[in-house]
Amino acid sequence: MLSSITDVKVSSSPAAADQDGRGAALIARMESVPISRWHVRARVVMGSATFFDAFDALSLAYVLPVLIGMWHLAPGQIGLLIATGYIGQLVGAIFFGWLAERIGRVKSEFWTILLMSVMSLACAATGNFNGLMVCRFIQGIGVGGGNPVAAVYINELSVAHNRGRFFLLYELIFPLGLLAAAQAGSLLVPHVGWQSMFLVGGIPGLLIVGFIWCLPESPRWLIGKGRFDEAERIIERIEASTDKRIEVKARPRVPAQAARKAGVRELFSAFYRKRTFVVWALWGTAYFVANGLNNWMPSLYKTVYHLPLGQALRLASMSNVLSVIFVLACAFLVDRVGRRRWVMSSFSIAGVLLAALYFTGAPSAYGVMLLGSTAYAVIGTTTILLFLYTPEIYPTRMRAVGTALATSWFRAASAAGPAIVGVVLGTKGVAPVFLMFAGVCVLGLLAALGMTETRQKSLEEIAP
């Protein structure tokens, strides 16, 4: 007990107590305002950035079926090209998570979207394997930083009441971005050319950066930095957006001084150590399966099942259609079901579906579409839910860096997954690929047993 107390160092001086009291009062005012047009406007603007984050992340998967024939790529090269983008994302998640703790959520998000969009245009200008690999790595730095920083920002604007629904309706934009990439790929690539995918992903992003820059900073981050006057001006605008109020039963304790002393080491303190290792395992296992499936589906239909390009891309896009439907259901049910039970069910159902593909031998493209796409959509709810859950389990003083480090495991797993699929596919065939994914689902289920339930609790109550 003593160690958990000393993990969070709070100054006991009168000045610090006054600051802590003012911070707590401001947080209580935020929590008392239900979701209003102010929140929705911020969600829409940040969501537009997340949309193109998702689009750019998946664009390569719908370009590869063309590049495989044009550049004569082997399975190992395909896996390497996919993995390179995720290695860049790993770097970006760590760097921009660190940056968001220092210069703020909004400014960090601005730079991620700018980098991502510029490099999308650079990808369109490349004409060889090595050039595209370098551009995807640099673009990945922006993609990797964008989504976790945006998730932290939206989470910090949310209130305890129905936070899961508010956040997941925002995060629904990510599978919609994946769906848009899938549909654009199936329509544009066969008729316009592979470069069109990168142009569509890059040009609108350059238009969005101005709207991102104009967003108000997270009041919770400002409070943590002792910038109370700035935070109060934003909270006043939130309060002015609606006359409705929610009863706040207890004023949260906000140790403002501790926010300036937090570091990476606190992630491994007695209080947060279990949370950190559990959430790392969840990110790694969920995204190993989800991105391994999503990035390889178009190429599997084309190379293993020998479908025409247009048909292969259309079948692959069904994964993302189902994903949008399942994530929408998750948004409306997660505050009732709870985070822990949802994630456990997701891993269990996806594991059974993927094991069924192995035991049947995955004989047809349509069987893979039915079982594999459903498995992807089910596990996809967990990949989206983790963007809600991870910021919830850490305090504001280390929420961005904690979330960024957790998402770095998804980047690592997403890099490893497609590369390993290429090796297994080339040596063992397609059915063992699905057995591998089913085994990883079992590991995810075991990790989910250690989750902390967070529904209907304020962020300060969950993570002191």
ZANU-800711 format. One record per residue (C-alpha): residue number from 1; y, x negated, z negated. Coordinates in nm, 4 decimals. Example, Ala and Ser with C-alpha at 12.3 -4.5 7.8 and 13.67 -1.06 7.14 Angstrom:
<1,<-0.4500,-1.2300,-0.7800>>,
<2,<-0.1060,-1.3670,-0.7140>>,
This chain:
<1,<0.0000,0.0000,0.0000>>,
<2,<0.2316,-0.2841,-0.0894>>,
<3,<0.1781,-0.4507,0.2481>>,
<4,<0.2653,-0.1340,0.4367>>,
<5,<0.5857,-0.1028,0.2437>>,
<6,<0.6909,-0.4604,0.3052>>,
<7,<0.6185,-0.4255,0.6771>>,
<8,<0.9400,-0.2258,0.7101>>,
<9,<1.2255,-0.4116,0.5459>>,
<10,<1.5082,-0.1853,0.4447>>,
<11,<1.8246,-0.3169,0.2903>>,
<12,<1.9110,-0.1566,-0.0436>>,
<13,<2.2837,-0.2376,-0.0431>>,
<14,<2.5288,0.0545,-0.0733>>,
<15,<2.6675,-0.0111,0.2758>>,
<16,<2.3188,-0.0059,0.4242>>,
<17,<2.2375,0.3120,0.2316>>,
<18,<2.5470,0.4795,0.3744>>,
<19,<2.4468,0.3743,0.7257>>,
<20,<2.0918,0.4968,0.6742>>,
<21,<2.2232,0.8288,0.5462>>,
<22,<2.4528,0.8727,0.8441>>,
<23,<2.1705,0.7836,1.0843>>,
<24,<1.9398,1.0347,0.9165>>,
<25,<2.2062,1.3047,0.9376>>,
<26,<2.2565,1.2421,1.3097>>,
<27,<1.8802,1.2537,1.3774>>,
<28,<1.8576,1.5802,1.1824>>,
<29,<2.1340,1.7260,1.4002>>,
<30,<1.9447,1.6207,1.7128>>,
<31,<1.6233,1.7769,1.5823>>,
<32,<1.8028,2.1044,1.5085>>,
<33,<1.9013,2.1624,1.8737>>,
<34,<1.6268,2.3225,2.0842>>,
<35,<1.5674,2.2200,2.4430>>,
<36,<1.8781,2.3136,2.6412>>,
<37,<2.0363,2.2588,2.9802>>,
<38,<2.1575,1.9169,2.8550>>,
<39,<1.8001,1.8017,2.7968>>,
<40,<1.6804,1.9499,3.1253>>,
<41,<1.9569,1.7758,3.3216>>,
<42,<1.8608,1.4378,3.1729>>,
<43,<1.4947,1.5121,3.2413>>,
<44,<1.5640,1.5939,3.6066>>,
<45,<1.7698,1.2785,3.6701>>,
<46,<1.5226,1.0483,3.4982>>,
<47,<1.2387,1.2397,3.6604>>,
<48,<1.3750,1.1631,4.0058>>,
<49,<1.3354,0.7925,3.9288>>,
<50,<0.9841,0.8487,3.7961>>,
<51,<0.8953,1.0392,4.1149>>,
<52,<0.9645,0.7375,4.3346>>,
<53,<0.8054,0.5071,4.0786>>,
<54,<0.4813,0.6980,4.1376>>,
<55,<0.5350,0.7166,4.5136>>,
<56,<0.5800,0.3408,4.5417>>,
<57,<0.2840,0.2716,4.3141>>,
<58,<0.0428,0.4605,4.5428>>,
<59,<0.1974,0.3949,4.8834>>,
<60,<-0.0222,0.0924,4.9515>>,
<61,<-0.3423,0.2960,4.9151>>,
<62,<-0.2437,0.5095,5.2164>>,
<63,<-0.1344,0.2081,5.4190>>,
<64,<-0.4553,0.0103,5.3636>>,
<65,<-0.6844,0.2084,5.5979>>,
<66,<-0.4577,0.0995,5.8856>>,
<67,<-0.4088,-0.2585,5.7654>>,
<68,<-0.7831,-0.3095,5.7172>>,
<69,<-0.8370,-0.2797,6.0918>>,
<70,<-0.5081,-0.4329,6.2010>>,
<71,<-0.5330,-0.7447,5.9823>>,
<72,<-0.9176,-0.7522,5.9599>>,
<73,<-0.9211,-0.7403,5.5799>>,
<74,<-1.2422,-0.7964,5.3822>>,
<75,<-1.3209,-0.5893,5.0663>>,
<76,<-1.2171,-0.8839,4.8479>>,
<77,<-0.8782,-0.9088,5.0197>>,
<78,<-0.8234,-0.5353,4.9787>>,
<79,<-0.8913,-0.5605,4.6068>>,
<80,<-0.6615,-0.8630,4.5775>>,
<81,<-0.3764,-0.6873,4.7566>>,
<82,<-0.4052,-0.3865,4.5262>>,
<83,<-0.4397,-0.6073,4.2188>>,
<84,<-0.1319,-0.8168,4.3040>>,
<85,<0.0973,-0.5154,4.2728>>,
<86,<-0.0458,-0.4346,3.9306>>,
<87,<-0.0041,-0.7933,3.8122>>,
<88,<0.3638,-0.7572,3.9013>>,
<89,<0.3690,-0.4307,3.7082>>,
<90,<0.2266,-0.6071,3.4036>>,
<91,<0.5099,-0.8612,3.4162>>,
<92,<0.7662,-0.5852,3.4661>>,
<93,<0.6371,-0.3724,3.1790>>,
<94,<0.6663,-0.6586,2.9317>>,
<95,<1.0029,-0.7855,3.0566>>,
<96,<1.1796,-0.4498,3.0876>>,
<97,<1.0308,-0.3262,2.7604>>,
<98,<1.1904,-0.6282,2.5917>>,
<99,<1.5149,-0.5694,2.7811>>,
<100,<1.5298,-0.1996,2.6874>>,
<101,<1.5320,-0.2909,2.3178>>,
<102,<1.8332,-0.5149,2.3738>>,
<103,<2.0604,-0.3551,2.6341>>,
<104,<1.9431,0.0058,2.6118>>,
<105,<1.7093,0.2436,2.7905>>,
<106,<1.9442,0.3576,3.0681>>,
<107,<2.0665,0.0169,3.1825>>,
<108,<1.7103,-0.1164,3.1901>>,
<109,<1.5927,0.1799,3.3967>>,
<110,<1.8775,0.1232,3.6423>>,
<111,<1.7569,-0.2297,3.7175>>,
<112,<1.3930,-0.1273,3.7539>>,
<113,<1.4738,0.1378,4.0151>>,
<114,<1.7065,-0.0939,4.2060>>,
<115,<1.4447,-0.3710,4.2229>>,
<116,<1.1657,-0.1329,4.3140>>,
<117,<1.3635,0.0290,4.5976>>,
<118,<1.4911,-0.2932,4.7526>>,
<119,<1.1426,-0.4427,4.7562>>,
<120,<0.9970,-0.1268,4.9109>>,
<121,<1.2204,-0.1903,5.2111>>,
<122,<1.1099,-0.5542,5.2091>>,
<123,<0.7443,-0.4413,5.2226>>,
<124,<0.8210,-0.2433,5.5372>>,
<125,<0.9623,-0.5577,5.7001>>,
<126,<0.6562,-0.7761,5.6381>>,
<127,<0.4078,-0.8416,5.9163>>,
<128,<0.1182,-1.0215,5.7499>>,
<129,<-0.1148,-1.0157,5.4518>>,
<130,<0.0539,-1.2932,5.2514>>,
<131,<0.4045,-1.1552,5.3012>>,
<132,<0.3031,-0.8059,5.1901>>,
<133,<0.1218,-0.9462,4.8870>>,
<134,<0.4344,-1.1319,4.7703>>,
<135,<0.6569,-0.8269,4.8245>>,
<136,<0.4160,-0.5976,4.6388>>,
<137,<0.4114,-0.8382,4.3450>>,
<138,<0.7915,-0.8388,4.3160>>,
<139,<0.8110,-0.4641,4.3729>>,
<140,<0.5494,-0.4223,4.1022>>,
<141,<0.7868,-0.5800,3.8503>>,
<142,<1.0263,-0.2887,3.9035>>,
<143,<0.7517,-0.0261,3.9166>>,
<144,<0.5956,-0.1648,3.5978>>,
<145,<0.9168,-0.1473,3.4003>>,
<146,<1.0377,0.1900,3.5231>>,
<147,<0.7896,0.4403,3.3873>>,
<148,<0.7489,0.3126,3.0278>>,
<149,<1.1253,0.2780,2.9787>>,
<150,<1.1814,0.6267,3.1213>>,
<151,<0.9034,0.7657,2.8979>>,
<152,<1.0641,0.6156,2.5885>>,
<153,<1.4031,0.7602,2.6874>>,
<154,<1.2731,1.1146,2.7395>>,
<155,<1.0648,1.0965,2.4218>>,
<156,<1.3691,0.9952,2.2206>>,
<157,<1.5669,1.2908,2.3559>>,
<158,<1.2892,1.5329,2.2607>>,
<159,<1.2544,1.7241,1.9347>>,
<160,<0.9432,1.7875,1.7273>>,
<161,<0.9172,2.1519,1.8323>>,
<162,<0.7112,2.1666,2.1549>>,
<163,<0.7813,1.8007,2.2337>>,
<164,<0.4494,1.7770,2.4173>>,
<165,<0.5362,2.0534,2.6622>>,
<166,<0.8911,1.9282,2.7235>>,
<167,<0.7758,1.5721,2.7826>>,
<168,<0.4726,1.6520,2.9971>>,
<169,<0.6743,1.8849,3.2190>>,
<170,<0.8936,1.5807,3.2797>>,
<171,<0.5930,1.3511,3.3256>>,
<172,<0.4433,1.6031,3.5697>>,
<173,<0.6817,1.4440,3.8188>>,
<174,<0.4570,1.1353,3.8206>>,
<175,<0.1485,1.3103,3.9654>>,
<176,<0.3865,1.4986,4.1956>>,
<177,<0.5078,1.1596,4.3171>>,
<178,<0.1479,1.0539,4.3716>>,
<179,<0.0841,1.3803,4.5547>>,
<180,<0.3901,1.3264,4.7719>>,
<181,<0.2665,0.9774,4.8567>>,
<182,<-0.0740,1.1179,4.9464>>,
<183,<0.0682,1.3923,5.1662>>,
<184,<0.3254,1.1631,5.3287>>,
<185,<0.0530,0.9080,5.3926>>,
<186,<-0.1769,1.1577,5.5608>>,
<187,<0.1084,1.2890,5.7806>>,
<188,<0.3220,0.9817,5.8533>>,
<189,<0.0841,0.6870,5.8709>>,
<190,<-0.1352,0.8118,6.1612>>,
<191,<0.1665,0.9258,6.3678>>,
<192,<0.4702,0.7162,6.2694>>,
<193,<0.3171,0.3940,6.1380>>,
<194,<0.2392,0.2299,5.8072>>,
<195,<0.5935,0.0994,5.7556>>,
<196,<0.7186,0.4579,5.7158>>,
<197,<0.5585,0.4835,5.3712>>,
<198,<0.7678,0.1999,5.2344>>,
<199,<1.0857,0.3304,5.3971>>,
<200,<1.0379,0.6746,5.2433>>,
<201,<0.9775,0.5120,4.9060>>,
<202,<1.2758,0.2774,4.9223>>,
<203,<1.5749,0.4549,5.0746>>,
<204,<1.5983,0.7525,4.8327>>,
<205,<1.5575,0.5156,4.5382>>,
<206,<1.8770,0.3380,4.6345>>,
<207,<2.0586,0.6730,4.6176>>,
<208,<1.9187,0.7552,4.2737>>,
<209,<2.0371,0.4433,4.0916>>,
<210,<2.3934,0.5756,4.0639>>,
<211,<2.2754,0.8923,3.8881>>,
<212,<2.0631,0.6847,3.6489>>,
<213,<2.3633,0.4675,3.5562>>,
<214,<2.5631,0.7783,3.4608>>,
<215,<2.3023,0.9098,3.2147>>,
<216,<2.3988,0.9009,2.8443>>,
<217,<2.2188,0.6393,2.6369>>,
<218,<1.9468,0.7445,2.3923>>,
<219,<2.1200,0.8485,2.0657>>,
<220,<1.8188,0.7259,1.8693>>,
<221,<1.8560,0.3781,2.0188>>,
<222,<2.2300,0.3780,1.9463>>,
<223,<2.1659,0.4831,1.5869>>,
<224,<1.9123,0.2062,1.5481>>,
<225,<2.1751,-0.0427,1.6645>>,
<226,<2.4334,0.0909,1.4192>>,
<227,<2.6478,0.2415,1.6977>>,
<228,<2.6930,0.5708,1.5160>>,
<229,<3.0177,0.6826,1.6774>>,
<230,<2.8705,0.6560,2.0280>>,
<231,<2.5572,0.8384,1.9169>>,
<232,<2.7600,1.1157,1.7540>>,
<233,<2.9658,1.1773,2.0685>>,
<234,<2.6442,1.2276,2.2667>>,
<235,<2.4930,1.4506,1.9978>>,
<236,<2.8085,1.6624,2.0007>>,
<237,<2.7545,1.7232,2.3720>>,
<238,<2.3929,1.8178,2.3017>>,
<239,<2.5046,2.0639,2.0323>>,
<240,<2.7672,2.2134,2.2639>>,
<241,<2.5038,2.2907,2.5272>>,
<242,<2.3517,2.5777,2.3255>>,
<243,<2.4290,2.7965,2.0240>>,
<244,<2.0641,2.8115,1.9177>>,
<245,<1.9323,2.5994,1.6335>>,
<246,<1.5935,2.5016,1.4871>>,
<247,<1.5450,2.4769,1.1109>>,
<248,<1.4876,2.1145,1.0072>>,
<249,<1.2776,2.1270,0.6918>>,
<250,<1.3365,1.7692,0.5793>>,
<251,<1.5946,1.5134,0.6798>>,
<252,<1.4165,1.2090,0.8266>>,
<253,<1.4742,0.8691,0.6679>>,
<254,<1.6177,0.6288,0.9247>>,
<255,<1.6319,0.2625,0.8149>>,
<256,<1.9050,0.1454,1.0518>>,
<257,<1.9063,-0.2126,0.9206>>,
<258,<1.5340,-0.2506,0.9872>>,
<259,<1.5900,-0.1647,1.3497>>,
<260,<1.7669,-0.4963,1.4026>>,
<261,<1.4856,-0.7003,1.2440>>,
<262,<1.1841,-0.5479,1.4136>>,
<263,<0.9752,-0.7626,1.6438>>,
<264,<0.6453,-0.7796,1.8215>>,
<265,<0.4730,-0.8960,1.5026>>,
<266,<0.5285,-0.5566,1.3406>>,
<267,<0.2954,-0.4016,1.5998>>,
<268,<0.0158,-0.5834,1.4146>>,
<269,<0.1332,-0.5042,1.0625>>,
<270,<-0.0962,-0.3202,0.8238>>,
<271,<0.0611,0.0149,0.9076>>,
<272,<0.0651,-0.0152,1.2885>>,
<273,<-0.2278,-0.2473,1.3648>>,
<274,<-0.4900,0.0233,1.4178>>,
<275,<-0.2531,0.2337,1.6268>>,
<276,<-0.1770,-0.0646,1.8491>>,
<277,<-0.5379,-0.1592,1.9208>>,
<278,<-0.6448,0.2022,1.9754>>,
<279,<-0.3666,0.2776,2.2205>>,
<280,<-0.4260,-0.0487,2.4086>>,
<281,<-0.7904,0.0476,2.4545>>,
<282,<-0.6913,0.3953,2.5741>>,
<283,<-0.4473,0.2591,2.8331>>,
<284,<-0.6965,0.0059,2.9611>>,
<285,<-0.9925,0.2401,2.9969>>,
<286,<-0.8055,0.5430,3.1334>>,
<287,<-0.6234,0.3487,3.4034>>,
<288,<-0.9219,0.1337,3.4968>>,
<289,<-1.0908,0.4569,3.6010>>,
<290,<-0.7907,0.6485,3.7370>>,
<291,<-0.6307,0.3775,3.9470>>,
<292,<-0.9632,0.2326,4.0511>>,
<293,<-1.0524,0.5706,4.1977>>,
<294,<-0.7112,0.6601,4.3363>>,
<295,<-0.6480,0.3315,4.5138>>,
<296,<-0.9932,0.3085,4.6702>>,
<297,<-1.0545,0.6702,4.7750>>,
<298,<-0.8799,0.6503,5.1159>>,
<299,<-1.0586,0.3259,5.2038>>,
<300,<-1.3965,0.4541,5.0817>>,
<301,<-1.3757,0.7585,5.3059>>,
<302,<-1.2810,0.5389,5.5998>>,
<303,<-1.5169,0.2416,5.5532>>,
<304,<-1.8198,0.3783,5.3649>>,
<305,<-1.8359,0.7330,5.5027>>,
<306,<-1.6793,0.6472,5.8431>>,
<307,<-1.4396,0.9398,5.8553>>,
<308,<-1.1504,0.9432,6.1048>>,
<309,<-0.8259,0.8112,5.9578>>,
<310,<-0.6510,1.1487,5.9334>>,
<311,<-0.9498,1.3170,5.7691>>,
<312,<-0.9987,1.0278,5.5260>>,
<313,<-0.6370,1.0483,5.4111>>,
<314,<-0.6499,1.4274,5.3758>>,
<315,<-0.9650,1.4135,5.1619>>,
<316,<-0.8117,1.1421,4.9451>>,
<317,<-0.5005,1.3531,4.8894>>,
<318,<-0.7121,1.6244,4.7219>>,
<319,<-0.7375,1.4020,4.4133>>,
<320,<-0.3633,1.4270,4.3659>>,
<321,<-0.3496,1.8013,4.4362>>,
<322,<-0.6007,1.8606,4.1573>>,
<323,<-0.4179,1.6152,3.9319>>,
<324,<-0.0944,1.8152,3.9484>>,
<325,<-0.2806,2.1341,3.8516>>,
<326,<-0.4595,1.9696,3.5595>>,
<327,<-0.1467,1.7972,3.4251>>,
<328,<0.0428,2.1280,3.4390>>,
<329,<-0.2334,2.2881,3.2289>>,
<330,<-0.2131,1.9952,2.9865>>,
<331,<0.1632,2.0414,2.9492>>,
<332,<0.1237,2.3994,2.8279>>,
<333,<-0.1833,2.3416,2.6095>>,
<334,<-0.1413,2.0014,2.4481>>,
<335,<0.0817,2.1218,2.1625>>,
<336,<-0.1931,2.3689,2.0706>>,
<337,<-0.4999,2.1558,2.1335>>,
<338,<-0.3533,1.8294,2.0034>>,
<339,<-0.3384,1.4841,2.1573>>,
<340,<-0.6626,1.3525,2.0079>>,
<341,<-0.8903,1.6389,2.1078>>,
<342,<-0.7461,1.6512,2.4597>>,
<343,<-0.8050,1.2817,2.5240>>,
<344,<-1.1592,1.2946,2.3855>>,
<345,<-1.2433,1.5908,2.6091>>,
<346,<-1.0881,1.4198,2.9110>>,
<347,<-1.3007,1.1067,2.8808>>,
<348,<-1.6150,1.3128,2.8159>>,
<349,<-1.5786,1.5419,3.1182>>,
<350,<-1.4760,1.2625,3.3574>>,
<351,<-1.7674,1.0466,3.2417>>,
<352,<-2.0202,1.3219,3.3095>>,
<353,<-1.8811,1.3888,3.6594>>,
<354,<-1.8834,1.0196,3.7529>>,
<355,<-2.2353,0.9697,3.6163>>,
<356,<-2.3474,1.2649,3.8294>>,
<357,<-2.2208,1.0836,4.1397>>,
<358,<-2.4295,0.7793,4.0498>>,
<359,<-2.7503,0.9725,3.9826>>,
<360,<-2.7170,1.1700,4.3066>>,
<361,<-2.6481,0.8502,4.5012>>,
<362,<-2.3021,0.9660,4.6229>>,
<363,<-2.4561,1.0570,4.9611>>,
<364,<-2.1591,1.2345,5.1205>>,
<365,<-1.7822,1.2133,5.1389>>,
<366,<-1.7493,1.5757,5.0354>>,
<367,<-1.9596,1.5205,4.7230>>,
<368,<-1.7317,1.2316,4.6313>>,
<369,<-1.4296,1.4508,4.6972>>,
<370,<-1.5626,1.7294,4.4735>>,
<371,<-1.6875,1.5267,4.1767>>,
<372,<-1.4769,1.2121,4.2140>>,
<373,<-1.1494,1.3947,4.2715>>,
<374,<-1.2149,1.6265,3.9774>>,
<375,<-1.2996,1.3294,3.7559>>,
<376,<-0.9771,1.1611,3.8635>>,
<377,<-0.7744,1.4754,3.7901>>,
<378,<-0.9317,1.5133,3.4450>>,
<379,<-0.8788,1.1515,3.3444>>,
<380,<-0.5346,1.1729,3.5047>>,
<381,<-0.4238,1.4101,3.2279>>,
<382,<-0.4930,1.1322,2.9784>>,
<383,<-0.3038,0.8730,3.1811>>,
<384,<-0.0001,1.1019,3.1718>>,
<385,<-0.0530,1.2057,2.8083>>,
<386,<-0.0447,0.8407,2.7001>>,
<387,<0.3191,0.8207,2.8116>>,
<388,<0.3865,1.0945,2.5545>>,
<389,<0.1580,0.9655,2.2801>>,
<390,<0.2445,0.5942,2.2807>>,
<391,<0.6219,0.6293,2.2167>>,
<392,<0.5387,0.8818,1.9436>>,
<393,<0.3379,0.6367,1.7320>>,
<394,<0.6087,0.3660,1.7108>>,
<395,<0.9552,0.3775,1.5497>>,
<396,<1.2757,0.3485,1.7520>>,
<397,<1.3266,-0.0148,1.6505>>,
<398,<1.0191,-0.1175,1.8536>>,
<399,<0.9351,0.1898,2.0608>>,
<400,<1.0198,0.0377,2.3989>>,
<401,<0.8464,-0.2941,2.3399>>,
<402,<0.5433,-0.1219,2.1846>>,
<403,<0.5139,0.1159,2.4786>>,
<404,<0.5692,-0.1634,2.7307>>,
<405,<0.2992,-0.3842,2.5792>>,
<406,<0.0601,-0.0900,2.5725>>,
<407,<0.1270,-0.0115,2.9376>>,
<408,<0.0677,-0.3767,3.0210>>,
<409,<-0.2987,-0.3066,2.9461>>,
<410,<-0.2974,-0.0321,3.2060>>,
<411,<-0.1451,-0.2758,3.4556>>,
<412,<-0.4115,-0.5340,3.3749>>,
<413,<-0.6882,-0.2744,3.3992>>,
<414,<-0.5388,-0.1367,3.7206>>,
<415,<-0.5393,-0.4859,3.8675>>,
<416,<-0.8951,-0.5549,3.7519>>,
<417,<-1.0361,-0.2143,3.8500>>,
<418,<-0.9724,-0.2223,4.2264>>,
<419,<-1.0705,-0.5904,4.2449>>,
<420,<-1.4006,-0.5246,4.0646>>,
<421,<-1.4653,-0.2190,4.2829>>,
<422,<-1.4340,-0.4448,4.5873>>,
<423,<-1.6962,-0.6837,4.4457>>,
<424,<-1.9391,-0.4098,4.3348>>,
<425,<-1.8997,-0.2194,4.6603>>,
<426,<-1.9627,-0.5305,4.8663>>,
<427,<-2.2740,-0.6366,4.6714>>,
<428,<-2.4302,-0.3210,4.5227>>,
<429,<-2.3047,-0.0278,4.7289>>,
<430,<-2.0977,0.2767,4.6445>>,
<431,<-2.3121,0.4576,4.3821>>,
<432,<-2.2965,0.1786,4.1177>>,
<433,<-1.9166,0.1924,4.1403>>,
<434,<-1.9254,0.5406,3.9881>>,
<435,<-2.1712,0.4320,3.7172>>,
<436,<-1.9270,0.1566,3.6203>>,
<437,<-1.6459,0.4096,3.5912>>,
<438,<-1.8647,0.6407,3.3791>>,
<439,<-1.9391,0.3540,3.1401>>,
<440,<-1.5681,0.2810,3.0988>>,
<441,<-1.5141,0.6495,3.0131>>,
<442,<-1.7582,0.6091,2.7231>>,
<443,<-1.5497,0.3192,2.5910>>,
<444,<-1.2367,0.5340,2.6196>>,
<445,<-1.4016,0.8155,2.4245>>,
<446,<-1.4890,0.5750,2.1417>>,
<447,<-1.1284,0.4525,2.1303>>,
<448,<-0.9969,0.8109,2.1207>>,
<449,<-1.1801,0.8698,1.7922>>,
<450,<-0.9206,0.6468,1.6243>>,
<451,<-0.6110,0.8302,1.7501>>,
<452,<-0.3410,0.9563,1.5117>>,
<453,<-0.2533,1.3218,1.5698>>,
<454,<0.1210,1.3633,1.6374>>,
<455,<0.1797,1.7219,1.7496>>,
<456,<0.4716,1.9188,1.6025>>,
<457,<0.5980,1.6218,1.3988>>,
<458,<0.9330,1.4458,1.4345>>,
<459,<0.9240,1.0888,1.5631>>,
<460,<1.0589,0.9592,1.2321>>,
<461,<0.7853,1.1429,1.0415>>,
<462,<0.5086,0.9930,1.2603>>,
<463,<0.6407,0.6360,1.2573>>,
<464,<0.8534,0.5329,0.9582>>,
